[in-house]
């Protein structure tokens, strides 16, 4: 497999925190194939990380920002919002499941649960 593009590494590094760059890049590859203008006609997903409307709205509420759906086509904004949500999912897994789901990047189970939370619409109340 050819190496993944480095085009967005600086923005990824600015917003990913402790999330491994390799994981973020693999997720971006899956979600948009590194296309910042990607859309999903079946949902509101837009941009590099396929950020959906509800995540953007929650980010805006919590950060008192006013990002629009079209703003998600900006790679910096998309990564900012998407990685914020991904870090929230990881933090929730660690908080609510410290023995079994603390960050362990060498654990396939951890990576699968985190990715499932991203794709399924994470909610501690709903059990995902």
ABEGO torsion letter per residue (X at the ends): XBBBBAAAAAAAAAAAEABBAAAAAAAAAAAAGGBAABBBAABABBEAAGBBAAAAAAAAAAAGBABBAAAAABAAAAAAAAAAAAAAAAAAAAAABAAAABBBAABAAAAAAAAAAAAAGBBAAAGX
